[in-house]
C-alpha cells in the first residue's frame, strides 16, 4: 500500500488574487482534488443484429441479449443491477435509387452496475463472448463520494486560508479574523481518468492541492483502472489591514 502523497501547487499570477482597496478585503480561491481508486463501474453494452428480414433480426437479437444477460448473471451480478435500456430498429437501403432494403438492424443496450470492480475485465470478456458487440460507455465511481468530497473541501479551505495569508504578507498587509464570506463547489468522483487541479483562468488567486488516497490501482490483468478525481473549490473573502 502506498504512502499518502500530498502535492501543493502554487500559482504565480497575481491576477488570481484581488485586494480590494475600498473595502479592505481580499478574495482567494483554493482548489483541491482527492485521487481515489474506484470501487464501482457502470458499463453500457450493446447487442446489434443485422438481417434481411426484420422478424429474423428481432428474434436473433432477443436471443443474443438473453445470452449476454445470462453471462453477466453468471459472474454473480444481481438482476437489479442489470437493465435493458435502449432499443432501436433502422433500415439500410441499397441499389441505384436507394430504395431496396439491404438489411434491418436491431440494437438493444444493456446497462450494468458492477459493485465488485475486480470482476470488471471478466464482465467485458463474458459479455463479448456471449454476443455483445458494442461497448457504449464505461464510468468508474466511488461509493464513498460524500466522504471524499468532504475531504477535498477541507483541503481546499486550508489552501485558501494559506493563500490569503501569503498574499497579504507579500503586500505588506495582515489578514484580520475569520473569513467574512465563503462559498464552495464540489465535483468529480463519477468518471475514470478525469483531469483536475490547475484552474488557470478567471479572477481568483488559486492554490491547488492534490491528495492521493492509498489503495489498489486496479493494475492487475490487462485493464488498468487508475484513479478518479473528487475535487472541490472554496472561495473565501477576508478583511485585511
Long-range contacts (C-beta under 8 A, 24 or more apart in sequence): 1-214, 1-215, 2-212, 2-214, 3-214, 4-211, 4-212, 4-213, 4-214, 5-210, 5-211, 5-212, 6-209, 6-210, 6-211, 7-209, 7-210, 7-211, 8-159, 8-207, 8-208, 8-209, 9-197, 9-198, 9-207, 9-208, 9-209, 9-210, 10-207, 11-200, 11-205, 11-206, 11-207, 11-208, 13-200, 13-205, 14-205, 15-203, 15-205, 16-202, 16-203, 16-204, 16-205, 16-206, 17-163, 17-167, 17-204, 17-205, 18-203, 18-204, 18-205, 19-167, 19-168, 19-171, 19-173, 19-240, 24-239, 24-240, 24-241, 25-180, 25-237, 25-238, 25-239, 25-240, 26-164, 26-167, 26-168, 26-173, 26-175, 26-237, 26-238, 26-240, 27-204, 27-235, 27-236, 27-237, 28-160, 28-163, 28-164, 28-167, 28-204, 28-205, 28-207, 28-235, 28-236, 28-238, 29-160, 29-163, 29-199, 29-202, 29-204, 29-205, 29-206, 29-207, 29-233, 29-234, 29-235, 29-236, 30-155, 30-156, 30-157, 30-158, 30-159, 30-160, 30-161, 30-162, 30-163, 30-206, 30-207, 30-208, 30-209, 30-233, 30-234, 30-235, 30-236, 31-156, 31-159, 31-196, 31-197, 31-198, 31-199, 31-206, 31-207, 31-208, 31-209, 31-231, 31-232, 31-233, 32-152, 32-153, 32-155, 32-156, 32-159, 32-197, 32-208, 32-209, 32-210, 32-211, 32-231, 32-232, 32-234, 33-152, 33-188, 33-196, 33-197, 33-208, 33-209, 33-210, 33-211, 33-229, 33-230, 33-231, 33-232, 34-148, 34-151, 34-152, 34-155, 34-211, 34-212, 34-213, 34-229, 34-230, 34-231, 35-210, 35-211, 35-212, 35-213, 35-227, 35-228, 35-229, 36-142, 36-144, 36-148, 36-189, 36-213, 36-215, 36-227, 36-228, 36-229, 36-230, 37-213, 37-215, 37-216, 37-217, 37-218, 37-225, 37-227, 37-228, 38-117, 38-140, 38-141, 38-142, 38-192, 38-218, 38-225, 38-227, 38-228, 39-115, 39-117, 39-142, 39-143, 39-144, 40-113, 40-114, 40-115, 40-117, 40-140, 40-141, 40-142, 40-143, 41-114, 41-117, 41-120, 41-138, 41-139, 41-140, 41-141, 41-225, 42-111, 42-112, 42-113, 42-114, 42-137, 42-138, 42-139, 42-141, 43-111, 43-112, 43-114, 43-120, 43-123, 43-124, 43-127, 43-135, 43-137, 43-138, 44-85, 44-109, 44-110, 44-111, 44-112, 44-135, 44-136, 44-137, 44-138, 45-109, 45-110, 45-111, 45-112, 45-127, 45-132, 45-134, 45-135, 45-136, 46-86, 46-107, 46-108, 46-109, 46-110, 46-132, 46-133, 46-134, 46-135, 46-136, 47-107, 47-108, 47-109, 47-110, 47-131, 47-132, 47-133, 47-134, 48-105, 48-106, 48-107, 48-133, 48-134, 49-105, 49-106, 49-107, 50-103, 50-104, 50-105, 50-106, 51-103, 51-104, 52-101, 52-102, 52-103, 52-104, 53-104, 54-89, 54-104, 54-106, 57-89, 57-103, 57-104, 57-105, 57-106, 58-89, 58-106, 60-106, 61-106, 61-107, 61-108, 62-108, 64-130, 64-131, 64-132, 65-108, 65-110, 65-131, 67-130, 67-131, 68-110, 68-127, 68-130, 68-131, 68-132, 69-110, 70-130, 71-126, 71-127, 71-129, 71-130, 72-110, 72-112, 72-123, 72-126, 72-127, 74-126, 75-119, 75-122, 75-123, 75-126, 76-116, 76-119, 77-112, 77-114, 77-119, 77-123, 81-112, 81-113, 81-114, 81-115, 82-110, 82-111, 82-112, 82-113, 83-110, 83-111, 83-112, 84-108, 84-109, 84-110, 84-111, 85-109, 85-110, 85-111, 107-134, 109-134, 109-136, 115-143, 117-218, 117-225, 120-218, 120-223, 120-225, 121-221, 121-222, 121-223, 124-223, 138-192, 139-190, 139-191, 139-192, 140-190, 140-191, 140-192, 140-225, 140-228, 141-189, 141-190, 141-191, 141-228, 142-189, 142-228, 142-230, 145-189, 145-190, 145-230, 148-189, 148-213, 148-230, 149-186, 149-189, 149-230, 149-232, 151-211, 151-230, 152-186, 152-211, 152-230, 152-231, 152-232, 153-184, 153-186, 153-232, 153-234, 155-209, 155-211, 155-232, 156-184, 156-209, 156-232, 156-233, 156-234, 157-182, 157-184, 157-234, 157-236, 158-209, 159-207, 159-208, 159-209, 159-234, 160-207, 160-234, 160-235, 160-236, 161-236, 162-207, 163-205, 163-206, 163-207, 164-236, 164-238, 167-205, 168-238, 168-240, 173-240, 173-241, 174-240, 174-241, 175-238, 175-239, 175-240, 176-238, 176-239, 176-240, 176-241, 177-238, 177-239, 178-238, 179-236, 179-237, 179-238, 180-237, 180-238, 180-239, 181-236, 181-237, 182-234, 182-235, 182-236, 182-237, 183-234, 183-235, 184-232, 184-233, 184-234, 184-235, 185-232, 185-233, 186-230, 186-231, 186-232, 186-233, 187-231, 187-232, 188-228, 188-229, 188-230, 188-231, 189-228, 189-229, 189-230, 190-228, 191-228, 192-225, 192-226, 192-228, 193-226, 193-228, 194-228, 194-229, 195-229, 196-229, 196-231, 197-229, 197-231, 199-233, 204-235
